[in-house]
């Protein structure tokens, strides 16, 4: 599933209702959410050496953060947590063998392609997602029905390069 498939599910398959239910009923957040644009997949990462099979991950020193790091530990990687600006220099100096940070365009702005020859996408940890507009539910409900309908009638979902707000 890519970001367009995901956004179709969100808007046409009941995903938005489920997400708002999760936030409001389960997490007790007083908000209404509208996804603003789909995100591309985060890569598995940038590696100095090719990944030939799952056994290749064992023993690699890999920069990851958050819940994804737990997945990578199960694969046998030694997970290292570094701030974004330290990843590329750490790969270059051999402190770590590989790393991931964000989407391909953000990674390339940081110079990953200059220090790690092998790039694998998509990753197992974030195949897609979306940016969102979060509105206080009380403020949302205080809007006139016309204003709420107007907001909902906007061109959803926007493409991945524009967010019409």
N, C-alpha and C positions, 0 to 999 in steps of 0.2 A: 504494500500500500504506500503510495507516495503522498505528497502533501495535497494534491488535488483530489485524490480518492478520499483522503481523510476529511477534507473540508466538505466534500459531498456528503459523507456520512454524518458530519456534524450538522449540516443544514437540512439534509433531505432524509436522513436515516434515524433521526431521534437523538443524535449525540449531544446536541446543545441542551435539550431538555434534561438528559441524564447528567450532564456536567453541572448545570445550574442546581439540580437536585442534590448532587454531591456537595457542592459548596454551601447550599442553604440548609439542608436537612442533616447531613452527616457532619460537616465541619462547622455548622452553626454560624456561617458568615452571612451578614446582612447585605448581600450584593446581588447584582444581576450582571451577567457577563455576556459580551459579544465578541467572538473571535474577529480579529481585524485582518490578519493575513496568515497564510500558511507558511511554514518554515520548511526548508529542505532538510534532508537527513543529516545528522552529524556523522562524520566518518568513524570507522573503527579506529583509524589513526594513520599516522605517518610513521613509517618504519625504515630503519637503515638497511635491513635485510629482507628478502622476500619471505612471505608467510606461505609455506607449502602445504601445511595441514595444521590441525588444531594443536598437535604436539609442539609446534614451533613456538607457541605462546609461552610454554613452560620456561620459567626462569628469566624471561625478559623483564627489564626494569622499564616500567611504563607509567607515564604521567596520566592520571585520571583523577576525577573528583566526583563527589556525591555518590549516589546509589550505584552508578555505573562501576565505580571502583570495586564494589562487592562482586559484580559479575566477572570482572577481569581477574580478581583473586581466585575465583573458582576455576578459571582457565589456567591457573598456575603462574600468573604474572606476579611480579613483585611491584605493587602499586606505590607510586611516589606522588605526593601532592605538592604541586608547585603553583605559584601564581602565574597567570598567563604570560607575562613578560619574561619569565625565566625559562620557559619550555624550550624554545629554539636554541638559546645558548647552551642549555643542559644537554640537548641532543648533540649539538656540535662538539662539545667537550667530552662526550662519551659518558657523562654522568648517568644518563638514561638512554635506553635503546630506541625508544619510540614514545609518541605522545599524541594526544588529541586535545583540541580546545573548543572549536566551534564548527561552523559550517565551512565549506571549501573556500569561499571568497575571503572570509575573515582570517582563516588559517594562512592563506597565501599572502595576505597583507603583512602577516607577521614573519613570513619567510620560511615556513616549514619546508617548502619544495626545494630550498637551497641546502638543507641539511639532512633530509630524509628522502631517498629516491622512490620508495614504495608507498603508495597511497591506496587505502582500501575503504570503499564506501558501498553500501551503508554500514553503519555500525550496528551493534546489537542493542545499544542502550538508548538511542533516540531516533527511531526511524522517521518521525515527523513530529510536528507540534504546531502551535500557532501563537501569534502575538494576540493580546486581547485588550479590550476596553472593559474596565470594571467600573460599575456605577453603583453607588449606594442605593440599596433597594427602596428605602424610604423616599429618597429624592426621585427615583424612577417612578414610583407610584404617585408622587405629587405632580408629575407632569400631566398635562392634559392628554386625553386619549388620542387626539390628533397628533400631538408631539411624539408620543410613543409609537404610533403607527408610522409616522414620517421617518423616525429613526429606523424602525424595522424594515421599511421599504427601500432603504438605501441599497446600492448594488452589492449584495453579499453573495458569495464571498468575493472579495476583490482578488485580483491576480497577485502573484507573489512579489510584484515590483511596485505595487501602489496600495496605499491605505487611504481611502477617501473619508476623511473625518472633517 
